[in-house]
Amino acid sequence: MTKCRIKSMVASLLTAFMLLQAAPKVMADNTAIGYGQGTAVDSENCPSDALAFNDRYREYNAYATTPDKKRIIITFDQGYENGYTANILDTLKEKNVKAIFFLTGDYAKKENALVKRMIDEGHVLGNHGMTHASLPKLNEEDAKQEVMSLHDYVLDEYGYEMQYFRFPCGEYSEDRLKFVNELGYKTLFWSYAYVDWQTDAQPDCTAALEGLSKSVHGGEILLLHSVSKTNAEILGDAIDSFRSAGFIV
């Protein structure tokens, strides 16, 4: 092989390498998506959209159900205190159930005694954003501040390091799922929720309990809001119903 031929090959390789280096990186999409578990279910009563979410985004440690088909995880979103969390904690203690409480910054700062009780009684604290802002609508610096300022506050104030994140407003994007995972968090959405947060239009207790019981499924992540009077009243019966159906809570 001639020297000219060798030089030509080297030049071609260098050119190709520089083109690869200069090629733009494929970025995850930051289009905001509103999460919902949908109404269609599989043969085990698990919402199909929740399962599809797991399949698509598990690479970012983002989940709407758990793989444990014998267990139900109860979670609460703690936007503000409406006087029912103490009763909820009483019921959880009576029924020997551990829940995940997703805190906003306002809740973490104002409800010191309740947050300490959650920790002392063995519940898990989750991050629901310092200001409950939609992460896809924030730039990267502000999104990091939204997550990590609350993380650092809870660590400093309570000595507790959170590891689960729930996207405020149920709005996410592929980019922000990836981003939150890179901050050290797993994302938890839900596989069942209902309209329980309207404090001036609370669901009927009988209808709400019936809905929870009919929708129960293995691997369920149940989203409840602690501002709900109905939830506080039916929680014990709901737990009994889940257990009578053969599930671990």
N, C-alpha and C positions, 0 to 999 in steps of 0.2 A: 504494500500500500504506500502510495507516494505521500511525501510531506504535505503537499497541497490538499490531498484528500483528507488526511488526518486533521489539518487545520480547519477544513470545511465542516467536518463532523463535529469538532469541538465547538465551533462557532454556532452551529445549529442547536447543539445541546444547551449552550449558554442562553441562546435566545429563547428556547422553549422554557427553560427554568425561570427566566425573568418574566415571561408571560404568565407562568403559573403563580409567581409571587405577586404579580400585579393584579391578578384576577380578583374581582370583588368576592368577599365571603358571602355565602348564602345565609341570610338573616332569617330568624323565625318571624312569622307574621305578627304584627302588633295590632291587628284589627280587633276591636272590642267585641266580645261574644257574651251574650247573656245566658248564663247556665240555667238549665231546667232538667228535671229527671224524666219528663215526658209522661205519657199515659200508657204506652204499649209496654207489655211485660213478657218475660220469657216463661218457660214451663214451670219455673220455680218462683214465679211472682215477682222477679227482680226487674226493675225498669230497664228497658232495652237501651235507652239513651245513656243511662248511668254506666252500663257495661261498655257501651261504645266509647264513652269518655275515657274509661280505664284503658281500653285497648289502644287508643290514639295517643294518650299522654303519659302513660306509666313511665316512659323514659325520663320524664321530669319529676318522678316521684309525686305525681298528681293522681288522686283517686276520688271516686264517687261511691264506691263500695269497697268492702274488704274481702279477701279471699276466704276468710273463715266462715263457712256456710252455716255454722252452728251458733254464731254470735251476732248480737245487735249492739251497736255502739250508739249511745245517746249523747247528743251534743246540744249545747245551748249557745246562742249568740247573745252577748251581753252589751247591747248598745247603751243602755241606761237602766237605772234601777227604778222599778215601779212598785216595789214593796212585796214581791213574791219570791225572791231568790232564797230568803231564809227558809220559807216553807218548802221550797223545792229541795234545798239541802237537807232538811229534816226528813223528807220522804226518801231521798237517796240513801241517807244513813240508815233509816229503818229497813229499807229493802236490800241493803248491802250492795249498792250499785255505784260504780265509779263512772263519772261522766267527763266530757271535755267541755270546758267553758271558754269560748272565744271572746277575748276582751278587746274593747276599743281603748284608746288612750284616756278618754274621758272617764270611762268606768274604772280603769286601773288607778286613776288619780283620786277619784272621789269615794270609792267604795272599799277603803282599806281593810275594814274588818271582815267584809264578806270575801274578799280575795284571799285574805289570810286563812279564813275558815276553809275555803276550797282547797288550799294547799294542805292544811293540817289534816283534812279528812280524806286525803289521798286522791283528789281529783286532778285532772290534767288541765293546765292553762294553755290556751291557744292564742295566736296573734290574729286580730281582726282589723289591724291598721290603726295608727295613731289617731287619724282624723276620719276614718271610714271613707277614704277617698278611693275612687275607681282607679286601679293601677294602670290600665292601658291608656288612660287619659293624662297620665303624668309623664314627664320626661324621666330618663333613667336616674338622674341625681335625686329628683323629688320622690320617685318611687322607692329608692333605697332608704331615704329619710323616713318615708311613711312606714316602712317595715321595721327598720333597725332602731329608730328612735324609741319605739314602743318596746322592742326587744331589750334594749339597754336599760330603759326605765324599770321594767319588771325585774330584770336581773339585779339592778342596783337597789331597788326599793324592797323587793321580796326575796332576793337570793334565789330566784327561780329562772331557769333558762328554757325558754319556749322553743319548740321544734315543729309545731304544726301551724300552718297558715290557712285562713279562709278568706277568700277574696271578697272585699266589701262590695255590696250591691249585687253580688253574684256575677260580677263582670270580670272577665279574664281575657287573655290573649295567649297564643302559643309563646310569644316572646316573653311575656311576663311570667308564665309558668316556668320557663327555663330560667329566667332571672331570679325568681324566688328560690328555686332549687339551688342555684349557685350561691345564694346567701345562707344556705345550710338548712332550708326549710323543706318539709313535705307539705303538699297542698291537700286539704280535705274539703270536698264539696259534700254532697249528700245524695241519698237515693230515695228519700221520702221527706217531704215538707208540706205544710198546708198553710193557709192564710190565718195565722194566729197572732200576728203582730199589731193588728188594728185594735187599739185599746178601747175605742168607743164602739166597736162592733165585734164583740167577742163571740166565737163560735159556740153553739149549743154543746154542752158537755157530752150528752149522749151521742150526738152525731160525730163529734170529734173523736171520741173513744172508738166508735164503730169504724171510722175511717182509718185510724191507726191500726186497729186489729185486722181489718181486711187487707191492708197494704203491707203487712209484715212479711219479711223475706230474709233468708239467710244472707249474711254479709252486709246487712242494712246499716247505713249511717243515717241516723234520724236527726233532722234539724228541728229544734224547738226554740222559741223565743221566751226568755224568762219574764218579759213584760206581760205575758198572757195569764190572766186570772184562770181561764179555762185549763191551761196546761198545769198550773199549780194544783188544781182540784182533781184532775184525772190522772196525774202522773203515776200514782201508786197502782191504780186499777190497770193502767196501760202496761206497766211492768209485769203485773200478775198475768195479764192476757198473753204477753209475749212468752213468758215462762210456761204457761199452760199449753202453748203451741209447740213447746219443745226446744225453745231457744235459750241460750245463755245471754244474760244482760249484764 
